[in-house]
Amino acid sequence: MDFDYQHKLYTEGTDYDVTLAVGAENPATIFRCHRLVLAHASVPFNIMFFGNFEESDRDKDDPILIEQKMSPAAFDAAMRFIYGNVREFQNNTTLACEVFQFAHKWMMKILKEAAAEELRKAEMKDVLMVYDMFKFLNEKEEQEILKKIIRKNTSEILRADTWPSTPAAIVLEIFSEKTLNVSCEEELFRALIQWGDANLNECNLRTKIDSALKQIRFLLMNPDLFVLLQRENIFSPEERANIYLSIANQDPTRLPPGFSRSQEPRELKIDLEIEFCLVENYSAVNSRSQVSSLTFSLQETVHITHFVLNCLRNEGNYGKGVELVCKLSNASLNYTTLAYATFKGMIGRGTGPVFFARPVQLKAGNWYNLSVQYLMNNSLVAKSFGSNGRLEAANWDWTDKEEMEEKLKVTTEGDFIDLSGSHVDIERIGIRFVQ
């Protein structure tokens, strides 16, 4: 597709065969477009222009009002992308939101994904606005992506000048999260009071913040600090006394009805799976002495919890019995054994990761070895990608791939581990950051 040519068609308005009117102004802003280009990008446009509708017979200079609430600038940005793959909405969250809504309404998949990519990079002050839009449009996948960003950057979001304008339902959602990146519960308390003061309207402060207030984990607070945080219009004297005693004695039963009894810190524990691809095509594990082995290091202290093997996920192995022993050792200390994990059974669709009995701490800077010994003489097919017997780190399950690559190293030299002649079956390792 010649985007330069198409973009020129749009910007110069040559050979147009339809005129579209956009905006609430009278008269609306006019855009000269091309039916085939829009029909190719959107099923609804295709139906409107080439179906049995009045618009299909409209003269090319007779404007069709299609978007009264959309700004002309956003429509122009959408057209420039559709015609020329140009992202005029880059680094402009407000514009990208309008473009996303337009793409959602008119079922423009490629435009929608492009706008979503920009919105995932929104400044922290705009994240909750974007999340609210995704909720309104019922965009579940995008909501989950934004939730991860909110959990990871909670403190910065609460400090943003846009925080007081957050809808009440989203405030409650945030305060109900099990994990948040905040320094303490007092930080949440202060942010809630700030939000409540800015949104009082005709109700009192306690009524406004009641639902979110009851999600605060007061048992994690210091009792003396709790006293300093008090304001007369938040708690009744009885509630204040009971919360104080609950904190001082670590007694959840003294908390007023409806208040959170959780004593679990909200520290952000990130479960990360590092995926590895076996690159020897259709390698088979069929020898009693066969061992798969991976040596790796990390730049940040983590806890390893589990790992996944290619052979246990490959459909070609369903119905086969397997017994294996996995050993984790410290390669920096003469391969001292740290933990074992075993699996024995039939491989099937529900066969999952292999877990250690408990999380094992791996310290930054050390080298570790994970080996798998197959005890049953049963040929197993492993998933395979690529060539040349090298193990490639791929598919980082992380919001910011570049940030992740800076924190972790899983290679011995360059970008790969040289595994020529080996049968490496390890697909991914699950680790958890220590906060």
N, C-alpha and C positions, 0 to 999 in steps of 0.2 A: 504494500500500500504506500503510495507516494504522499506522505503527510505534508511535505512542503507545498505540493500542488494544491492539495485540499485546503490547507490553511490559507493559501492565497485566494482561493475561491471565496472563502468566508470573509476574510478581511477586506477584500476589494468588492465583494458583492456581485461578482460576475456570474452570469448564467444561472441566476437564482430562479426557482420556480414556486416559492412559497414565502409569504411574509408573516412573521410571528410578532405579536404584541406582548410586551412584558412590563409589569410594574403597575403601581397604583396611581401614578400620575395621569392626568387627563390633559393632553393625549398621552397614551402609553408609549414606551420606547419601542421603536421598530427595528426588527432584525430580518435581514434578507438571507434566507437559508435554502437548502437543497433537500428535497423530499427523500431521495435515495440515501443520502448520508445519514439523515436522522432515522430513517426506517431501518437501516443496517445496525444502528446503535441501540434501537429501542423497539420492542414488540408493540407497545401501545401506539407509538408514532406510525409504525408500519400499518397497523389496523386502521388508524385514523386517516392516513393518506391514501391507502390503497384498498380500503374496505368500502362497504356501502354506507358511507357517512357523508354528511353535508360538506365537511372540510375537504373531502377528496376532489370535489368539483370547484372549489373556491379559486377565483382568479388569483394569479400570483401576486398582484398588488392589492388584494383585498385582505387586510390583516386578520389573523386568527389570534384571539386573546387566549393564551394558554396558561400564563402564570401571572396572576394579579398581585400576589403577596411577595413574590420573589423580586429581589433587587435586580435591575438591569446589569449591574456589575457582576453579579453571581452568574446570571444567565450567559453573559459574554464569556466568563471564565470557563463555564461548562462547554460552550460551543468551541472555544479555542482548543480545549482538550480533545473533544470529539473529532474535530476537523484535523488538527495538527499535532496532537499528543503533547500540547504545551500546558504546563501546570502553572497557570496564573494564580491559583489559590495556594501556592506553596508559601509556608511561613505566615499564613493569614488564617487564623482559626475561625473567625467569624465567617469569612468567605467560604472556607472549606465546609463549614456546617451547612450553609445554604446549598452548596453544590451537592453535598451528600444527600440532603433531603430531596433535591430535584432528581438525582439519580435513583433514589429509592422509589419515588413516585412513578417515574417513567421507566423503571426497570432497566436501567443502563448499568449493567454489571461491571464493565471495565472502568467506567467513570466512577462508580460507587467505590470500587476497591482503591482507586487512586486517591480519592478524597479521604477514605478511611486511613490510608497510609499516612497522610499528612496529619490527620487528627490524633493518631496514636503518638505523634511527636509534639503534641500541644504543650505549651508552658503549663506549669503546675497551677497557675492561677485560673487557667481555663479548663482544666481536666474535668471538674465537676459539671460544668456547663455542657461539655461534650458527652459526658456520661448520662446526663439528664436527657439529652436528645436521643441517644441510643435507646434509652428505656422507653421513651415516648414512641419510638418507631419499632419497638420490640425486636431490636437487633441483638439477639442473645450472645452471639459469638463476640461481637464488639464490646458488649457489656463486660464480658469476662476478661477481655484484654485490659480494659480500663480499670476494672477492679484490682487487677494485679498492680497496676501503676499506682492506684490509690493506696493500697496496702504498703507498697514499697516507699512511698513518698508522703506519708500521712502528715508528718510534722510540717513540711513545707507547704502543703495544701491548707492546713489549719491556720498558718500564718499569713496566707495570701489575703490581699485586700478584698478579694471576691468571696471569701468564706461567708460573711454575713448574708449574702444573697442566695445561699444554697437552699433549695427546697427542703421542707421539713422531712419529707419521706426519705430523702437521701441522707440527711443528718442522722436519722434513726438507723438507716442501713449501715453507715460507717461505724456508729457506736456499738452496733450489734456484732461486728466482725470479731472473730476469735483472735486474729493476729493483725496487728497494726504496727507500723514503724514509728512509735512515739517513745519519748524518754520515760514517761510515767503516766499514771492515771490522772494525776493533777493537771497535766497538759490537756487532756481531754476535757476535764472539768472546766478549766478556764476558757477553752475554746467554745464550749457549750454556753457558758454564761455570756460571752461576747455575742454569739449568734442570737441568743434569746433576747438580749437587750436591744438588738437591732431589728427584731421582728415582733415586738410586743403587740402592736395594734391595740385592740381593746381588752385583751385578756392579761392576766397577771403573769409574771415571769415563770412561776412554778407550773402553771397550767401549760404554758408554751413549751417548756423543756421537759415535762414530766416523763414521757416515754423514753427519751434518750438518756435522761438522768438516771433512770433505773437500770441502764445497761453499764454504767460506770462501775468498775470493780473496786469499791471502797476498801475492801479487805487488803488491797495492795498498797494503800496509802499509809503514810506516817500519821499517827493520831494527833500529834501536835500541829502538823501542817494542815490537817483537816480542820482544826479549830481556826487557823488563820484564814482559811478559804471561805469561812462562813459569811453569809449575808442573811439578814432577818427574813427576807421574803422568799427564801428557798425551802428551808426545812421548818417544820413545827418544832417546838422545844422537845417534845418526846422523840421525834425522829432524830434530831440532832444528838440527843443523849444516847440513844440506842446505837446509832452508827458509830459514835465515838467509842462506846464500850465494845462493840463488835470488832473494831479495828485494834483497840488496845489489847483485847484478850484473844484475838483471832478466833472469834466465836461467830460463825455465820448465822446461828439461830437467833441472835439478837437483832439482826437486820430487820428493818420494817418490811411489811409484805410487798412483794413485787420487785424488790431490789436484788440485783445480781449477787449471788453467793459465790461466784467464781473466785478462786485464788490462783488461777493459772495466769502467769504473765503473758502479755500480748506480744512478746518479742517475736520478731519475724523470723521464723525457721523456714528456710527456703529449701524445699526438696528439689534437687536438680538431677536430671538424668543426662549423663554424657553418652551419646550414642556413638558406636563404632561400627564400621561396615567391614565385613569379611570380603576381601577382594580377590581371593583365589576362586575362580569359577567352579561351583559345584564340588567343593572339597568335601570329602567324606571322612568321618571319624569311625574307624572300624578296628582299631587295635587296642588290646588290653593296656598297653603302655602309653597310648596316645595322651598327650598333655597339651592343652591350650594354655598359653601364658601371655600376660600383658604386664609390662613394667611402665610405671608412670610416676609423675611427681605433680605437686600442686603448689601454687603460690599463696594459698590461703588455707588456714586450718579448717578441716571439715570433719564430719562424722560420716563414714560410709555405712549404709544401711542394707543395700541389696545390689544385685546385678542381674542382667538378663542375658541369656544365652541364645544364640541364633538357632541352635538345634531344637530348643524347646518351643520355639515360635513357628518353625517351618511346617507348613501343612503336609509336606512330603513325609514327615515323621509321625503324623498322627496315628495312634494305635500301636506304636512301638514302645517297648519297655526300655527304660534306661536307669542306670545307677551311676552317680558321679559324686566325687568329693572335690570341694573347692577349698583352696588354702590361700589366705592373705598373709603376706609376710613383709617385714621391713627390709628392703634391699639395701638400705644404708647401714644396717646393723647385722651384717652377715646373714641376711634372709631369716631373721628371727621370726618365728610364727606368731601371728597376732590373733588369728581366728580361723575356724573352719565352718564350712556350710555344706550340707549334703542334700541330695535329691535322689529319691528312688520311687519309681512308679511309671505309669503309662502316660505318654505324651498325648495331649488333646487340646481342644480349642480353649479350654479354661486354664491351661498350664501357665503359670505366671512367673514372676521373678523368683530368684533364689535369695532368701534372706539369711543374714547372719543372726545368731541368737540375740544379739544386742548390737546397737550402733558402736562402731570402732573408730576412735579418734585417729585421724591422719594429720600429722603436723606439716605445716608449710616448710618447703625446702627439702624434705626427705623424699627418698625414692622408695616406691612400694611395688610389690609384685603380686598379681592375682593369677593363680594357676588353677586349671580344672583338669582332673584326671578322670577318664571314662573307664569304669570297671566292668562294663558288660560288652562282650564281643558282638556288638550289634551295629551294623552300618547305619549311620545317621547323616542325613543331608543337612547342610547349613546354608543359610541365605548367603548370597554372594553378589558383589558389585565390583566393577572396575577390573583391574588387571595388575600384573607385576608383583603380586604378593606383598602388598603394603597395606598397613592399617591406617585408615583415614579418619580423623576426628570430624564428625559432621552432625548436623541437625541439633544445634544447641537449643535446649528448651528453656529459653530465657527471653525476657522482654527486650533487653539490649544486648544483641549478639557481640558487638565490639567490646562492651564492658566485660562480658563474660570471658572473652578470649584473653583479655588483659589479666584477669584474675587466675585463670587456670592454664596449666600446661600439661598436656598428656602425650608429649612426643619426646623422643630421645635425641633427634636431630632434625633440623629443618621443620617441615610440616608433617612428617610421617615417621612411623616406626617401621624399620626395615624388617619384614617378616618372610623373606624369601625362603621357600622350602618348608614353611610352618603351616599348620592347620589351626588358625586362630578362630575360635568360636565365640569369643566374648563380644557381645553386641553393645551393651551399655552398662554403666555403673551408676547407681543412685547414691548421691551424697547429700549431706545437709550442712549448711553453714553454721558455724558456732558464732553466736552473737555476743 
